Amino acid sequence: PGIYSTGYYLYETLLDLRPDIRVVCIPGISAMSGCSANIAAPLCLGDDRLAVVPATFGAVKLRQIFEEFDAVVLMKVHKVFGEVLAVLEETGLLHRAVYVEKAGMAEQRIVRDLTKPPRNPHYFSTIIVRKRGVGLD
């Protein structure tokens, strides 16, 4: 639960409110690994360079990241979804991106064609972008 995880904000708040209790974090499957498994595509292979970043970095930084890395995982895309789609289109990567919402939950939604994006992206949303390789074709 330690990669751009809301859980740790809750952990700190809980410890501030109740320093007398013991809180234990149990390791599990990260959201990005769950997304990768659910879309049946690797995050990266071989000598691919992978970046995992919050989507809120802004258009300029996202363009730089897309240029520098072979695969990118964008976390928490819901607030900047339109901006992210615009950058993906500008960089020619819209067709190499998959949107996953509520990964592993009963209400999970996967959108492979982002020319038809979901109208209301959920808080638990991730976009995986791979420039090459299997899985996103």
C-alpha positions in Angstrom: 0.0 0.0 0.0 3.0 2.3 -0.2 2.9 3.7 -3.8 1.1 7.1 -3.9 -1.3 5.6 -1.3 -4.1 7.4 0.5 -3.7 4.7 3.1 -0.7 6.3 4.6 -2.4 9.6 5.1 -5.1 7.6 7.0 -2.3 5.8 8.9 -0.7 9.0 10.1 -4.1 10.5 11.1 -5.1 7.4 13.0 -1.8 7.5 14.9 -2.2 11.2 15.7 -5.8 10.6 17.0 -5.0 7.4 18.8 -1.3 7.0 19.7 -2.2 4.3 22.2 -3.1 1.8 19.5 -0.9 -0.3 17.2 -1.7 0.0 13.5 -0.2 -2.7 11.2 0.1 -2.4 7.4 -0.4 -5.7 5.6 1.4 -6.0 2.3 -0.7 -6.7 -0.7 -0.9 -6.2 -4.4 -0.2 -2.7 -5.6 -2.9 -1.0 -7.7 -0.6 -0.8 -10.7 0.2 -4.6 -10.4 -3.5 -5.3 -10.2 -4.2 -3.1 -13.2 -1.4 -4.9 -15.2 -2.9 -8.3 -14.3 -6.4 -7.3 -15.1 -5.6 -5.9 -18.6 -3.3 -8.9 -19.3 -0.3 -6.7 -20.1 3.0 -6.3 -18.5 4.1 -3.0 -17.0 7.4 -3.4 -18.7 9.7 -6.0 -20.2 13.4 -6.5 -20.8 15.2 -3.2 -20.8 12.1 -1.0 -20.8 12.3 2.0 -18.5 9.2 2.4 -16.2 8.0 5.5 -14.5 5.2 5.6 -11.9 4.0 9.1 -11.3 0.9 11.0 -10.1 -1.1 12.2 -13.1 -1.2 15.7 -11.4 2.4 16.4 -12.5 1.1 18.7 -15.2 1.3 18.6 -19.0 4.9 19.8 -19.3 6.3 17.1 -17.0 4.1 14.4 -18.4 5.3 15.1 -21.9 8.9 14.8 -20.6 8.1 11.6 -18.9 6.4 10.1 -21.9 9.5 11.0 -24.0 12.0 9.6 -21.6 10.3 6.3 -20.5 9.1 3.3 -22.4 6.2 2.6 -20.0 4.3 4.9 -17.7 1.8 4.3 -14.9 -0.3 7.4 -14.1 -1.9 7.2 -10.7 -4.9 9.2 -9.5 -5.9 10.5 -12.9 -9.5 11.4 -12.0 -9.0 15.1 -11.3 -6.8 15.8 -14.4 -8.3 13.2 -16.7 -9.0 15.6 -19.6 -5.5 17.1 -19.4 -3.9 13.7 -19.4 -6.0 12.6 -22.5 -4.9 15.8 -24.3 -1.2 15.1 -23.6 -1.6 11.4 -24.6 -3.2 12.6 -27.9 -0.5 15.2 -28.5 2.3 12.7 -28.0 0.7 10.0 -30.2 0.2 7.7 -27.2 -3.6 7.7 -26.8 -3.8 4.3 -28.6 -1.1 2.9 -26.4 -2.9 3.7 -23.1 -5.5 1.8 -21.0 -7.6 3.2 -18.3 -8.4 1.1 -15.3 -10.9 2.1 -12.6 -11.4 0.3 -9.2 -8.9 -2.4 -10.1 -9.8 -5.7 -8.6 -13.1 -4.5 -7.2 -16.5 -5.8 -8.3 -17.2 -2.5 -10.1 -13.9 -2.6 -12.0 -14.0 -0.8 -15.4 -11.4 -1.1 -18.1 -11.3 1.2 -21.1 -8.9 0.3 -23.9 -10.2 2.9 -26.4 -9.6 6.3 -24.9 -11.0 8.1 -27.9 -14.3 7.1 -26.1 -13.3 8.0 -22.5 -15.4 7.5 -19.4 -17.4 10.6 -18.4 -16.8 10.5 -14.7 -13.4 9.0 -13.8 -13.4 7.5 -10.4 -10.9 8.4 -7.6 -9.4 4.9 -7.9 -8.3 5.3 -11.5 -5.0 4.5 -13.2 -3.7 4.8 -16.8 -1.0 2.5 -18.1 0.9 3.6 -21.2 3.3 1.4 -23.1 5.1 2.7 -26.2 5.8 -0.8 -27.5 5.3 -4.5 -26.9 2.5 -6.8 -26.1 -0.8 -6.2 -24.3 -2.0 -2.8 -25.4 -2.4 -3.4 -29.2 
